[in-house]
Structures are given as structure tokens and as C-alpha cells.
Amino acid sequence: MPEKNERGAEEGTLELEQELQRERREHALIDEEKLGMDELEEERLRRDLAHESAGTPAKK
């Protein structure tokens, strides 16, 4: 019986590690998306400011 419990514990640990790695990848992707969105927003604001300073209405 101890062999079964040890093997089951090892498999459970492996599954937990895989789940943690998957979650880390998902969080990294979310962070990348947020960063990309922030950069897009900054670019839009720069265009709007450039249009305002030039006296032309900004397109949205």
C-alpha cells in the first residue's frame, strides 16, 4: 500500500506543478495584453493631443 500512496502523492504533486505553470503562463499573457492595451491607449492620447495642438479634430 505505501507504494500506491507515494505514487499517488507524486502524481498529485506533478499535477499541482503543471497547474501552477499553466496559471503562471496565463497571468503572463494577461500582463502582456494589459501592457499592449496601455501602449495603444498612450498612442491614441498622443494622436489626440497632436490633433488638438494642430487645431484639427481627432478621429475616434
All heavy atoms as TSV, in Angstrom:
chain	resi	resn	atom	element	x	y	z
A	1	MET	N	N	0.803	-1.217	0.000
A	1	MET	CA	C	0.000	0.000	0.000
A	1	MET	C	C	0.842	1.276	0.000
A	1	MET	O	O	0.477	2.214	-0.657
A	1	MET	CB	C	-0.924	0.028	1.224
A	1	MET	CG	C	-2.158	-0.830	1.143
A	1	MET	SD	S	-3.404	-0.271	0.028
A	1	MET	CE	C	-4.668	0.354	1.024
A	2	PRO	N	N	1.936	1.315	0.745
A	2	PRO	CA	C	2.697	2.567	0.762
A	2	PRO	C	C	3.155	2.990	-0.623
A	2	PRO	O	O	3.226	4.166	-0.925
A	2	PRO	CB	C	3.889	2.264	1.662
A	2	PRO	CG	C	3.482	1.108	2.497
A	2	PRO	CD	C	2.502	0.341	1.672
A	3	GLU	N	N	3.472	2.006	-1.485
A	3	GLU	CA	C	3.894	2.361	-2.843
A	3	GLU	C	C	2.797	3.110	-3.581
A	3	GLU	O	O	3.062	4.069	-4.289
A	3	GLU	CB	C	4.270	1.098	-3.613
A	3	GLU	CG	C	5.533	0.434	-3.125
A	3	GLU	CD	C	5.827	-0.837	-3.879
A	3	GLU	OE1	O	5.311	-1.020	-4.995
A	3	GLU	OE2	O	6.575	-1.666	-3.337
A	4	LYS	N	N	1.576	2.666	-3.434
A	4	LYS	CA	C	0.447	3.318	-4.097
A	4	LYS	C	C	0.276	4.752	-3.605
A	4	LYS	O	O	0.080	5.669	-4.381
A	4	LYS	CB	C	-0.828	2.526	-3.817
A	4	LYS	CG	C	-1.578	2.131	-5.031
A	4	LYS	CD	C	-2.838	1.390	-4.672
A	4	LYS	CE	C	-3.366	0.693	-5.890
A	4	LYS	NZ	N	-4.592	-0.009	-5.647
A	5	ASN	N	N	0.372	4.945	-2.306
A	5	ASN	CA	C	0.212	6.278	-1.733
A	5	ASN	C	C	1.324	7.213	-2.200
A	5	ASN	O	O	1.084	8.365	-2.505
A	5	ASN	CB	C	0.181	6.216	-0.206
A	5	ASN	CG	C	-1.116	5.631	0.308
A	5	ASN	OD1	O	-2.125	5.635	-0.381
A	5	ASN	ND2	N	-1.070	5.107	1.522
A	6	GLU	N	N	2.559	6.701	-2.220
A	6	GLU	CA	C	3.677	7.525	-2.668
A	6	GLU	C	C	3.511	7.900	-4.141
A	6	GLU	O	O	3.729	9.035	-4.530
A	6	GLU	CB	C	5.000	6.795	-2.452
A	6	GLU	CG	C	5.412	6.713	-0.999
A	6	GLU	CD	C	6.690	5.937	-0.806
A	6	GLU	OE1	O	7.442	5.742	-1.780
A	6	GLU	OE2	O	6.939	5.515	0.332
A	7	ARG	N	N	3.130	6.927	-4.949
A	7	ARG	CA	C	2.946	7.179	-6.376
A	7	ARG	C	C	1.812	8.183	-6.591
A	7	ARG	O	O	1.917	9.106	-7.393
A	7	ARG	CB	C	2.645	5.872	-7.114
A	7	ARG	CG	C	2.736	6.039	-8.606
A	7	ARG	CD	C	2.572	4.739	-9.357
A	7	ARG	NE	N	3.428	3.675	-8.825
A	7	ARG	CZ	C	3.058	2.421	-8.690
A	7	ARG	NH1	N	1.847	2.052	-9.045
A	7	ARG	NH2	N	3.869	1.523	-8.212
A	8	GLY	N	N	0.739	8.014	-5.843
A	8	GLY	CA	C	-0.385	8.942	-5.939
A	8	GLY	C	C	0.000	10.338	-5.503
A	8	GLY	O	O	-0.394	11.329	-6.106
A	9	ALA	N	N	0.822	10.417	-4.449
A	9	ALA	CA	C	1.280	11.724	-3.968
A	9	ALA	C	C	2.178	12.382	-5.003
A	9	ALA	O	O	2.094	13.582	-5.244
A	9	ALA	CB	C	2.005	11.568	-2.642
A	10	GLU	N	N	3.043	11.592	-5.634
A	10	GLU	CA	C	3.929	12.128	-6.668
A	10	GLU	C	C	3.115	12.629	-7.862
A	10	GLU	O	O	3.400	13.688	-8.404
A	10	GLU	CB	C	4.932	11.069	-7.110
A	10	GLU	CG	C	5.995	10.765	-6.077
A	10	GLU	CD	C	6.914	9.632	-6.492
A	10	GLU	OE1	O	6.831	9.173	-7.648
A	10	GLU	OE2	O	7.711	9.203	-5.647
A	11	GLU	N	N	2.120	11.862	-8.256
A	11	GLU	CA	C	1.266	12.279	-9.374
A	11	GLU	C	C	0.493	13.540	-9.020
A	11	GLU	O	O	0.351	14.441	-9.838
A	11	GLU	CB	C	0.316	11.144	-9.762
A	11	GLU	CG	C	1.003	9.979	-10.427
A	11	GLU	CD	C	0.064	8.812	-10.694
A	11	GLU	OE1	O	-1.154	8.936	-10.416
A	11	GLU	OE2	O	0.543	7.777	-11.169
A	12	GLY	N	N	0.016	13.604	-7.772
A	12	GLY	CA	C	-0.705	14.797	-7.334
A	12	GLY	C	C	0.197	16.016	-7.323
A	12	GLY	O	O	-0.207	17.115	-7.718
A	13	THR	N	N	1.447	15.831	-6.892
A	13	THR	CA	C	2.412	16.928	-6.874
A	13	THR	C	C	2.716	17.374	-8.297
A	13	THR	O	O	2.784	18.576	-8.582
A	13	THR	CB	C	3.715	16.491	-6.164
A	13	THR	OG1	O	3.391	16.096	-4.839
A	13	THR	CG2	C	4.721	17.610	-6.126
A	14	LEU	N	N	2.885	16.432	-9.197
A	14	LEU	CA	C	3.153	16.753	-10.593
A	14	LEU	C	C	1.982	17.523	-11.200
A	14	LEU	O	O	2.180	18.527	-11.887
A	14	LEU	CB	C	3.422	15.472	-11.392
A	14	LEU	CG	C	3.749	15.656	-12.871
A	14	LEU	CD1	C	5.007	16.501	-13.039
A	14	LEU	CD2	C	3.931	14.305	-13.538
A	15	GLU	N	N	0.764	17.069	-10.929
A	15	GLU	CA	C	-0.416	17.766	-11.447
A	15	GLU	C	C	-0.504	19.182	-10.889
A	15	GLU	O	O	-0.832	20.121	-11.614
A	15	GLU	CB	C	-1.683	16.985	-11.091
A	15	GLU	CG	C	-1.834	15.695	-11.864
A	15	GLU	CD	C	-3.039	14.879	-11.404
A	15	GLU	OE1	O	-3.815	15.372	-10.561
A	15	GLU	OE2	O	-3.192	13.748	-11.893
A	16	LEU	N	N	-0.181	19.345	-9.617
A	16	LEU	CA	C	-0.205	20.670	-8.998
A	16	LEU	C	C	0.833	21.586	-9.643
A	16	LEU	O	O	0.551	22.743	-9.956
A	16	LEU	CB	C	0.050	20.554	-7.493
A	16	LEU	CG	C	0.063	21.854	-6.703
A	16	LEU	CD1	C	-1.282	22.577	-6.835
A	16	LEU	CD2	C	0.384	21.585	-5.250
A	17	GLU	N	N	2.039	21.052	-9.861
A	17	GLU	CA	C	3.084	21.845	-10.514
A	17	GLU	C	C	2.667	22.253	-11.922
A	17	GLU	O	O	2.905	23.387	-12.342
A	17	GLU	CB	C	4.394	21.057	-10.552
A	17	GLU	CG	C	5.053	20.922	-9.195
A	17	GLU	CD	C	6.293	20.050	-9.232
A	17	GLU	OE1	O	6.731	19.646	-10.334
A	17	GLU	OE2	O	6.830	19.769	-8.157
A	18	GLN	N	N	2.049	21.340	-12.663
A	18	GLN	CA	C	1.586	21.646	-14.012
A	18	GLN	C	C	0.504	22.723	-13.979
A	18	GLN	O	O	0.493	23.634	-14.807
A	18	GLN	CB	C	1.065	20.391	-14.702
A	18	GLN	CG	C	2.160	19.414	-15.041
A	18	GLN	CD	C	1.624	18.085	-15.554
A	18	GLN	OE1	O	0.456	17.756	-15.352
A	18	GLN	NE2	N	2.475	17.322	-16.212
A	19	GLU	N	N	-0.387	22.632	-13.022
A	19	GLU	CA	C	-1.448	23.631	-12.879
A	19	GLU	C	C	-0.849	25.004	-12.549
A	19	GLU	O	O	-1.260	26.020	-13.103
A	19	GLU	CB	C	-2.439	23.206	-11.793
A	19	GLU	CG	C	-3.566	24.176	-11.555
A	19	GLU	CD	C	-4.527	24.295	-12.717
A	19	GLU	OE1	O	-4.616	23.360	-13.528
A	19	GLU	OE2	O	-5.198	25.346	-12.811
A	20	LEU	N	N	0.132	25.033	-11.658
A	20	LEU	CA	C	0.784	26.298	-11.310
A	20	LEU	C	C	1.496	26.899	-12.522
A	20	LEU	O	O	1.428	28.108	-12.749
A	20	LEU	CB	C	1.780	26.089	-10.163
A	20	LEU	CG	C	1.170	25.842	-8.792
A	20	LEU	CD1	C	2.260	25.455	-7.794
A	20	LEU	CD2	C	0.409	27.063	-8.312
A	21	GLN	N	N	2.168	26.064	-13.307
A	21	GLN	CA	C	2.832	26.555	-14.514
A	21	GLN	C	C	1.815	27.117	-15.505
A	21	GLN	O	O	2.042	28.157	-16.119
A	21	GLN	CB	C	3.637	25.436	-15.174
A	21	GLN	CG	C	4.877	25.065	-14.406
A	21	GLN	CD	C	5.602	23.882	-15.017
A	21	GLN	OE1	O	5.091	23.222	-15.931
A	21	GLN	NE2	N	6.797	23.596	-14.515
A	22	ARG	N	N	0.701	26.441	-15.665
A	22	ARG	CA	C	-0.354	26.904	-16.569
A	22	ARG	C	C	-0.891	28.262	-16.099
A	22	ARG	O	O	-1.067	29.186	-16.892
A	22	ARG	CB	C	-1.472	25.854	-16.639
A	22	ARG	CG	C	-2.548	26.172	-17.638
A	22	ARG	CD	C	-3.552	25.041	-17.862
A	22	ARG	NE	N	-3.850	24.194	-16.717
A	22	ARG	CZ	C	-3.401	22.940	-16.552
A	22	ARG	NH1	N	-2.606	22.397	-17.445
A	22	ARG	NH2	N	-3.747	22.239	-15.496
A	23	GLU	N	N	-1.114	28.393	-14.793
A	23	GLU	CA	C	-1.618	29.658	-14.265
A	23	GLU	C	C	-0.597	30.779	-14.453
A	23	GLU	O	O	-0.962	31.904	-14.783
A	23	GLU	CB	C	-1.976	29.514	-12.785
A	23	GLU	CG	C	-3.257	28.736	-12.564
A	23	GLU	CD	C	-3.651	28.658	-11.105
A	23	GLU	OE1	O	-3.117	29.430	-10.283
A	23	GLU	OE2	O	-4.505	27.819	-10.783
A	24	ARG	N	N	0.674	30.469	-14.253
A	24	ARG	CA	C	1.719	31.481	-14.458
A	24	ARG	C	C	1.740	31.951	-15.907
A	24	ARG	O	O	1.889	33.138	-16.180
A	24	ARG	CB	C	3.086	30.922	-14.069
A	24	ARG	CG	C	3.262	30.812	-12.574
A	24	ARG	CD	C	4.684	30.366	-12.226
A	24	ARG	NE	N	4.781	30.111	-10.815
A	24	ARG	CZ	C	5.108	28.934	-10.276
A	24	ARG	NH1	N	5.386	27.911	-11.047
A	24	ARG	NH2	N	5.164	28.789	-8.973
A	25	ARG	N	N	1.606	31.005	-16.847
A	25	ARG	CA	C	1.580	31.379	-18.272
A	25	ARG	C	C	0.368	32.254	-18.569
A	25	ARG	O	O	0.473	33.249	-19.291
A	25	ARG	CB	C	1.558	30.123	-19.154
A	25	ARG	CG	C	2.901	29.434	-19.276
A	25	ARG	CD	C	2.895	28.384	-20.385
A	25	ARG	NE	N	1.886	27.351	-20.184
A	25	ARG	CZ	C	2.082	26.202	-19.540
A	25	ARG	NH1	N	3.254	25.937	-19.017
A	25	ARG	NH2	N	1.116	25.327	-19.423
A	26	GLU	N	N	-0.785	31.888	-18.015
A	26	GLU	CA	C	-1.994	32.678	-18.243
A	26	GLU	C	C	-1.826	34.096	-17.690
A	26	GLU	O	O	-2.190	35.065	-18.347
A	26	GLU	CB	C	-3.202	32.004	-17.590
A	26	GLU	CG	C	-3.658	30.754	-18.303
A	26	GLU	CD	C	-4.779	30.037	-17.571
A	26	GLU	OE1	O	-5.267	30.545	-16.548
A	26	GLU	OE2	O	-5.176	28.951	-18.042
A	27	HIS	N	N	-1.260	34.215	-16.500
A	27	HIS	CA	C	-1.055	35.536	-15.906
A	27	HIS	C	C	-0.057	36.348	-16.729
A	27	HIS	O	O	-0.231	37.552	-16.903
A	27	HIS	CB	C	-0.589	35.416	-14.454
A	27	HIS	CG	C	-1.682	35.046	-13.518
A	27	HIS	ND1	N	-2.665	35.926	-13.132
A	27	HIS	CD2	C	-1.971	33.874	-12.902
A	27	HIS	CE1	C	-3.506	35.316	-12.313
A	27	HIS	NE2	N	-3.110	34.071	-12.159
A	28	ALA	N	N	0.977	35.688	-17.237
A	28	ALA	CA	C	1.960	36.384	-18.073
A	28	ALA	C	C	1.289	36.911	-19.341
A	28	ALA	O	O	1.543	38.039	-19.768
A	28	ALA	CB	C	3.120	35.455	-18.417
A	29	LEU	N	N	0.419	36.110	-19.940
A	29	LEU	CA	C	-0.294	36.540	-21.144
A	29	LEU	C	C	-1.219	37.715	-20.839
A	29	LEU	O	O	-1.298	38.672	-21.613
A	29	LEU	CB	C	-1.094	35.384	-21.747
A	29	LEU	CG	C	-0.282	34.287	-22.410
A	29	LEU	CD1	C	-1.193	33.126	-22.801
A	29	LEU	CD2	C	0.460	34.816	-23.623
A	30	ILE	N	N	-1.895	37.654	-19.718
A	30	ILE	CA	C	-2.787	38.751	-19.320
A	30	ILE	C	C	-1.976	40.019	-19.112
A	30	ILE	O	O	-2.365	41.101	-19.565
A	30	ILE	CB	C	-3.579	38.372	-18.051
A	30	ILE	CG1	C	-4.600	37.279	-18.392
A	30	ILE	CG2	C	-4.256	39.596	-17.446
A	30	ILE	CD1	C	-5.251	36.647	-17.187
A	31	ASP	N	N	-0.826	39.896	-18.444
A	31	ASP	CA	C	0.033	41.062	-18.228
A	31	ASP	C	C	0.498	41.648	-19.556
A	31	ASP	O	O	0.536	42.868	-19.735
A	31	ASP	CB	C	1.241	40.693	-17.362
A	31	ASP	CG	C	0.861	40.404	-15.919
A	31	ASP	OD1	O	-0.266	40.776	-15.512
A	31	ASP	OD2	O	1.686	39.812	-15.201
A	32	GLU	N	N	0.853	40.789	-20.514
A	32	GLU	CA	C	1.277	41.264	-21.830
A	32	GLU	C	C	0.133	41.989	-22.530
A	32	GLU	O	O	0.344	43.023	-23.164
A	32	GLU	CB	C	1.756	40.099	-22.693
A	32	GLU	CG	C	3.103	39.568	-22.290
A	32	GLU	CD	C	3.535	38.404	-23.153
A	32	GLU	OE1	O	2.993	38.232	-24.264
A	32	GLU	OE2	O	4.423	37.655	-22.714
A	33	GLU	N	N	-1.071	41.450	-22.426
A	33	GLU	CA	C	-2.228	42.095	-23.047
A	33	GLU	C	C	-2.483	43.460	-22.424
A	33	GLU	O	O	-2.742	44.434	-23.121
A	33	GLU	CB	C	-3.471	41.225	-22.912
A	33	GLU	CG	C	-3.451	40.001	-23.795
A	33	GLU	CD	C	-4.667	39.121	-23.582
A	33	GLU	OE1	O	-5.568	39.488	-22.804
A	33	GLU	OE2	O	-4.719	38.046	-24.198
A	34	LYS	N	N	-2.390	43.540	-21.100
A	34	LYS	CA	C	-2.601	44.813	-20.417
A	34	LYS	C	C	-1.559	45.828	-20.850
A	34	LYS	O	O	-1.877	46.992	-21.094
A	34	LYS	CB	C	-2.546	44.634	-18.898
A	34	LYS	CG	C	-3.759	43.969	-18.323
A	34	LYS	CD	C	-3.627	43.838	-16.820
A	34	LYS	CE	C	-4.813	43.142	-16.208
A	34	LYS	NZ	N	-4.630	42.940	-14.758
A	35	LEU	N	N	-0.311	45.392	-20.951
A	35	LEU	CA	C	0.757	46.280	-21.382
A	35	LEU	C	C	0.488	46.774	-22.797
A	35	LEU	O	O	0.622	47.961	-23.079
A	35	LEU	CB	C	2.111	45.559	-21.319
A	35	LEU	CG	C	3.319	46.368	-21.743
A	35	LEU	CD1	C	3.496	47.582	-20.833
A	35	LEU	CD2	C	4.568	45.509	-21.708
A	36	GLY	N	N	0.071	45.874	-23.658
A	36	GLY	CA	C	-0.251	46.260	-25.031
A	36	GLY	C	C	-1.399	47.250	-25.089
A	36	GLY	O	O	-1.364	48.216	-25.847
A	37	MET	N	N	-2.411	47.038	-24.263
A	37	MET	CA	C	-3.543	47.951	-24.239
A	37	MET	C	C	-3.114	49.320	-23.731
A	37	MET	O	O	-3.542	50.350	-24.237
A	37	MET	CB	C	-4.678	47.396	-23.374
A	37	MET	CG	C	-5.279	46.121	-23.922
A	37	MET	SD	S	-5.954	46.315	-25.576
A	37	MET	CE	C	-7.503	47.071	-25.170
A	38	ASP	N	N	-2.247	49.347	-22.715
A	38	ASP	CA	C	-1.746	50.612	-22.197
A	38	ASP	C	C	-0.978	51.363	-23.277
A	38	ASP	O	O	-1.117	52.576	-23.437
A	38	ASP	CB	C	-0.841	50.393	-20.982
A	38	ASP	CG	C	-1.610	49.941	-19.746
A	38	ASP	OD1	O	-2.853	50.098	-19.730
A	38	ASP	OD2	O	-0.967	49.439	-18.811
A	39	GLU	N	N	-0.176	50.635	-24.039
A	39	GLU	CA	C	0.587	51.271	-25.109
A	39	GLU	C	C	-0.343	51.810	-26.193
A	39	GLU	O	O	-0.118	52.897	-26.725
A	39	GLU	CB	C	1.592	50.289	-25.695
A	39	GLU	CG	C	2.724	49.971	-24.734
A	39	GLU	CD	C	3.628	48.869	-25.244
A	39	GLU	OE1	O	3.323	48.268	-26.293
A	39	GLU	OE2	O	4.646	48.609	-24.579
A	40	LEU	N	N	-1.384	51.068	-26.521
A	40	LEU	CA	C	-2.349	51.544	-27.513
A	40	LEU	C	C	-3.055	52.799	-27.025
A	40	LEU	O	O	-3.263	53.755	-27.790
A	40	LEU	CB	C	-3.379	50.455	-27.821
A	40	LEU	CG	C	-2.881	49.257	-28.609
A	40	LEU	CD1	C	-3.976	48.196	-28.677
A	40	LEU	CD2	C	-2.457	49.665	-29.994
A	41	GLU	N	N	-3.418	52.816	-25.760
A	41	GLU	CA	C	-4.083	53.980	-25.184
A	41	GLU	C	C	-3.157	55.191	-25.204
A	41	GLU	O	O	-3.576	56.301	-25.543
A	41	GLU	CB	C	-4.529	53.673	-23.745
A	41	GLU	CG	C	-5.251	54.809	-23.058
A	41	GLU	CD	C	-6.604	55.146	-23.661
A	41	GLU	OE1	O	-7.151	54.336	-24.430
A	41	GLU	OE2	O	-7.121	56.233	-23.353
A	42	GLU	N	N	-1.890	54.990	-24.866
A	42	GLU	CA	C	-0.924	56.092	-24.902
A	42	GLU	C	C	-0.785	56.643	-26.318
A	42	GLU	O	O	-0.741	57.851	-26.513
A	42	GLU	CB	C	0.438	55.619	-24.396
A	42	GLU	CG	C	0.504	55.416	-22.905
A	42	GLU	CD	C	1.863	54.918	-22.462
A	42	GLU	OE1	O	2.848	55.065	-23.222
A	42	GLU	OE2	O	1.942	54.363	-21.355
A	43	GLU	N	N	-0.720	55.750	-27.286
A	43	GLU	CA	C	-0.595	56.189	-28.687
A	43	GLU	C	C	-1.826	56.982	-29.111
A	43	GLU	O	O	-1.721	58.004	-29.776
A	43	GLU	CB	C	-0.395	54.975	-29.599
A	43	GLU	CG	C	-0.228	55.333	-31.060
A	43	GLU	CD	C	0.984	56.202	-31.331
A	43	GLU	OE1	O	1.982	56.079	-30.595
A	43	GLU	OE2	O	0.919	57.015	-32.275
A	44	ARG	N	N	-3.009	56.533	-28.711
A	44	ARG	CA	C	-4.235	57.251	-29.058
A	44	ARG	C	C	-4.230	58.642	-28.422
A	44	ARG	O	O	-4.576	59.630	-29.059
A	44	ARG	CB	C	-5.471	56.478	-28.592
A	44	ARG	CG	C	-6.785	57.110	-29.055
A	44	ARG	CD	C	-7.999	56.398	-28.490
A	44	ARG	NE	N	-8.126	56.511	-27.052
A	44	ARG	CZ	C	-8.543	57.617	-26.411
A	44	ARG	NH1	N	-8.853	58.691	-27.085
A	44	ARG	NH2	N	-8.645	57.630	-25.104
A	45	LEU	N	N	-3.804	58.721	-27.161
A	45	LEU	CA	C	-3.742	60.016	-26.484
A	45	LEU	C	C	-2.741	60.943	-27.165
A	45	LEU	O	O	-3.005	62.142	-27.320
A	45	LEU	CB	C	-3.385	59.830	-25.009
A	45	LEU	CG	C	-4.475	59.208	-24.143
A	45	LEU	CD1	C	-3.934	58.925	-22.745
A	45	LEU	CD2	C	-5.687	60.112	-24.061
A	46	ARG	N	N	-1.610	60.414	-27.586
A	46	ARG	CA	C	-0.618	61.242	-28.301
A	46	ARG	C	C	-1.206	61.790	-29.597
A	46	ARG	O	O	-1.013	62.956	-29.925
A	46	ARG	CB	C	0.627	60.411	-28.610
A	46	ARG	CG	C	1.552	60.267	-27.450
A	46	ARG	CD	C	2.886	59.676	-27.900
A	46	ARG	NE	N	3.457	58.992	-26.769
A	46	ARG	CZ	C	3.652	57.681	-26.680
A	46	ARG	NH1	N	3.349	56.889	-27.691
A	46	ARG	NH2	N	4.161	57.147	-25.598
A	47	ARG	N	N	-1.917	60.931	-30.338
A	47	ARG	CA	C	-2.543	61.393	-31.596
A	47	ARG	C	C	-3.569	62.479	-31.308
A	47	ARG	O	O	-3.625	63.493	-32.013
A	47	ARG	CB	C	-3.213	60.219	-32.315
A	47	ARG	CG	C	-2.283	59.369	-33.121
A	47	ARG	CD	C	-3.052	58.476	-34.101
A	47	ARG	NE	N	-4.209	57.833	-33.491
A	47	ARG	CZ	C	-4.230	56.599	-33.012
A	47	ARG	NH1	N	-3.156	55.860	-33.062
A	47	ARG	NH2	N	-5.321	56.102	-32.487
A	48	ASP	N	N	-4.389	62.260	-30.270
A	48	ASP	CA	C	-5.404	63.255	-29.915
A	48	ASP	C	C	-4.759	64.583	-29.554
A	48	ASP	O	O	-5.214	65.647	-29.983
A	48	ASP	CB	C	-6.275	62.764	-28.757
A	48	ASP	CG	C	-7.193	61.612	-29.149
A	48	ASP	OD1	O	-7.286	61.303	-30.364
A	48	ASP	OD2	O	-7.809	61.023	-28.239
A	49	LEU	N	N	-3.692	64.530	-28.760
A	49	LEU	CA	C	-3.003	65.766	-28.373
A	49	LEU	C	C	-2.369	66.445	-29.575
A	49	LEU	O	O	-2.391	67.670	-29.687
A	49	LEU	CB	C	-1.947	65.474	-27.305
A	49	LEU	CG	C	-2.472	65.136	-25.919
A	49	LEU	CD1	C	-1.329	64.707	-25.016
A	49	LEU	CD2	C	-3.214	66.321	-25.322
A	50	ALA	N	N	-1.809	65.662	-30.486
A	50	ALA	CA	C	-1.199	66.236	-31.691
A	50	ALA	C	C	-2.264	66.924	-32.541
A	50	ALA	O	O	-2.039	68.015	-33.054
A	50	ALA	CB	C	-0.488	65.152	-32.489
A	51	HIS	N	N	-3.423	66.306	-32.666
A	51	HIS	CA	C	-4.503	66.906	-33.441
A	51	HIS	C	C	-5.012	68.171	-32.770
A	51	HIS	O	O	-5.288	69.169	-33.438
A	51	HIS	CB	C	-5.664	65.915	-33.641
A	51	HIS	CG	C	-5.374	64.855	-34.634
A	51	HIS	ND1	N	-5.329	65.065	-35.978
A	51	HIS	CD2	C	-5.083	63.527	-34.459
A	51	HIS	CE1	C	-5.042	63.957	-36.593
A	51	HIS	NE2	N	-4.883	63.000	-35.701
A	52	GLU	N	N	-5.147	68.150	-31.463
A	52	GLU	CA	C	-5.623	69.319	-30.733
A	52	GLU	C	C	-4.654	70.480	-30.866
A	52	GLU	O	O	-5.058	71.617	-31.067
A	52	GLU	CB	C	-5.842	68.990	-29.255
A	52	GLU	CG	C	-7.063	68.136	-29.004
A	52	GLU	CD	C	-7.206	67.738	-27.544
A	52	GLU	OE1	O	-6.462	68.295	-26.691
A	52	GLU	OE2	O	-8.047	66.890	-27.257
A	53	SER	N	N	-3.364	70.187	-30.774
A	53	SER	CA	C	-2.378	71.252	-30.875
A	53	SER	C	C	-2.289	71.801	-32.295
A	53	SER	O	O	-1.958	72.957	-32.509
A	53	SER	CB	C	-0.989	70.785	-30.400
A	53	SER	OG	O	-0.513	69.772	-31.247
A	54	ALA	N	N	-2.631	70.971	-33.277
A	54	ALA	CA	C	-2.640	71.415	-34.665
A	54	ALA	C	C	-3.967	72.088	-35.027
A	54	ALA	O	O	-4.096	72.673	-36.095
A	54	ALA	CB	C	-2.388	70.242	-35.603
A	55	GLY	N	N	-4.949	71.989	-34.146
A	55	GLY	CA	C	-6.234	72.625	-34.390
A	55	GLY	C	C	-7.204	71.809	-35.211
A	55	GLY	O	O	-8.217	72.311	-35.672
A	56	THR	N	N	-6.919	70.538	-35.410
A	56	THR	CA	C	-7.825	69.678	-36.169
A	56	THR	C	C	-8.495	68.696	-35.210
A	56	THR	O	O	-7.885	68.249	-34.242
A	56	THR	CB	C	-7.061	68.866	-37.258
A	56	THR	OG1	O	-6.048	68.103	-36.615
A	56	THR	CG2	C	-6.453	69.780	-38.286
A	57	PRO	N	N	-9.739	68.357	-35.467
A	57	PRO	CA	C	-10.419	67.400	-34.586
A	57	PRO	C	C	-9.811	65.999	-34.741
A	57	PRO	O	O	-9.455	65.596	-35.835
A	57	PRO	CB	C	-11.875	67.433	-35.049
A	57	PRO	CG	C	-11.827	67.988	-36.431
A	57	PRO	CD	C	-10.593	68.845	-36.529
A	58	ALA	N	N	-9.714	65.313	-33.636
A	58	ALA	CA	C	-9.168	63.953	-33.646
A	58	ALA	C	C	-10.242	62.968	-34.082
A	58	ALA	O	O	-11.400	63.090	-33.727
A	58	ALA	CB	C	-8.659	63.598	-32.268
A	59	LYS	N	N	-9.827	61.978	-34.898
A	59	LYS	CA	C	-10.754	60.906	-35.290
A	59	LYS	C	C	-10.751	59.848	-34.224
A	59	LYS	O	O	-9.735	59.534	-33.640
A	59	LYS	CB	C	-10.295	60.281	-36.616
A	59	LYS	CG	C	-10.395	61.199	-37.784
A	59	LYS	CD	C	-9.956	60.477	-39.028
A	59	LYS	CE	C	-10.011	61.400	-40.227
A	59	LYS	NZ	N	-9.529	60.736	-41.436
A	60	LYS	N	N	-11.919	59.268	-33.969
A	60	LYS	CA	C	-12.009	58.208	-32.961
A	60	LYS	C	C	-12.505	56.936	-33.546
A	60	LYS	O	O	-13.064	56.766	-34.495
A	60	LYS	CB	C	-12.913	58.639	-31.811
A	60	LYS	CG	C	-12.271	59.757	-31.059
A	60	LYS	CD	C	-12.992	59.998	-29.771
A	60	LYS	CE	C	-12.279	61.124	-29.039
A	60	LYS	NZ	N	-12.642	61.259	-27.712
